[in-house]
Amino acid sequence: MKWRIEKLALCWLKYTGIITKTDWMLLALQQECDPKVLKVSSFQSLIKYSIDKDQTIPEACSLMEKHSVRHLPVTKDNKVVGIISVKDIERYYMDMHKKTEF
């Protein structure tokens, strides 16, 4: 089975950071360290913003744009229950567009 992981939330009693495919690619391109011994905490992006699961897609878009982030943890009762990304939102709108008749 082939895995397609594009983002990974890091947890130690609470979620503290996120590693994205872009983070990993930039690190690999820099070639300044050995990825076999590199600690995740040294290149994770800290989680600064989140969105409640009951907020809307436009609210998520606005928050992402305002803070220049591409991923947001989704929370319920202040606990992370998922992650939403720009790619998720793009896919959502593309699927809506496919269902629209012109």
C-alpha positions as CSV (number, residue, x, y, z in Angstrom):
1,M,0.0,0.0,0.0
2,K,1.3,3.4,-0.9
3,W,0.8,6.2,1.6
4,R,0.2,9.8,0.5
5,I,0.8,11.9,3.6
6,E,1.0,15.6,2.9
7,K,0.7,17.0,6.5
8,L,1.3,15.6,9.9
9,A,0.2,17.1,13.2
10,L,2.6,16.6,16.1
11,C,1.3,15.7,19.6
12,W,2.8,15.5,23.0
13,L,-0.1,15.7,25.4
14,K,-1.4,18.5,23.1
15,Y,-0.8,19.4,19.5
16,T,2.2,21.6,19.2
17,G,3.2,21.7,15.5
18,I,2.7,20.6,12.0
19,I,5.1,19.3,9.3
20,T,4.0,19.6,5.7
21,K,5.2,18.2,2.5
22,T,6.5,21.7,1.7
23,D,8.5,21.8,4.9
24,W,10.1,18.5,4.1
25,M,10.8,19.4,0.5
26,L,12.5,22.7,1.5
27,L,14.6,20.9,4.1
28,A,15.6,18.3,1.5
29,L,16.5,21.0,-1.1
30,Q,18.7,22.8,1.4
31,Q,20.8,19.6,1.9
32,E,22.2,21.1,5.1
33,C,21.5,18.1,7.4
34,D,21.1,14.4,7.5
35,P,17.3,13.6,7.4
36,K,18.0,10.2,9.0
37,V,19.0,11.9,12.3
38,L,17.1,15.1,12.1
39,K,14.6,15.7,14.9
40,V,11.1,16.6,13.9
41,S,10.9,19.4,16.4
42,S,13.8,21.2,14.6
43,F,11.7,22.0,11.5
44,Q,8.1,21.8,12.5
45,S,5.8,24.8,12.1
46,L,4.3,25.8,15.4
47,I,0.5,25.8,15.6
48,K,-0.6,29.4,16.2
49,Y,-4.1,29.4,14.7
50,S,-6.9,27.0,14.6
51,I,-10.6,26.9,13.6
52,D,-13.6,25.4,15.3
53,K,-15.3,22.6,13.4
54,D,-18.6,24.6,13.4
55,Q,-17.0,27.6,11.6
56,T,-17.6,28.0,7.8
57,I,-15.3,27.4,4.8
58,P,-15.2,31.1,4.1
59,E,-14.1,31.7,7.7
60,A,-11.3,29.2,7.2
61,C,-10.2,30.9,4.0
62,S,-10.2,34.3,5.7
63,L,-8.1,33.0,8.6
64,M,-5.6,31.3,6.3
65,E,-5.3,34.5,4.2
66,K,-5.0,36.8,7.1
67,H,-2.2,34.8,8.8
68,S,-0.6,33.5,5.6
69,V,-1.0,29.8,6.5
70,R,-1.9,26.9,4.3
71,H,-3.1,24.5,7.0
72,L,-5.3,25.0,10.1
73,P,-6.0,22.5,12.9
74,V,-9.8,21.9,13.3
75,T,-10.9,21.9,16.9
76,K,-13.9,20.7,18.9
77,D,-14.1,21.8,22.5
78,N,-10.5,23.1,22.2
79,K,-9.2,19.7,21.1
80,V,-7.7,19.1,17.7
81,V,-10.0,16.7,15.6
82,G,-8.5,17.3,12.2
83,I,-6.6,19.5,9.8
84,I,-8.0,21.6,6.9
85,S,-5.7,22.8,4.1
86,V,-5.8,25.1,1.1
87,K,-5.8,22.0,-1.0
88,D,-8.9,20.6,0.8
89,I,-10.7,23.8,0.2
90,E,-9.7,23.9,-3.5
91,R,-11.0,20.3,-3.8
92,Y,-14.3,21.3,-2.1
93,Y,-14.9,24.2,-4.5
94,M,-13.9,22.2,-7.5
95,D,-16.4,19.4,-6.6
96,M,-19.1,22.1,-6.1
97,H,-18.3,23.5,-9.5
98,K,-18.6,20.1,-11.2
99,K,-22.1,19.8,-9.8
100,T,-23.2,23.2,-11.2
101,E,-25.0,23.1,-14.5
102,F,-24.3,25.9,-16.9
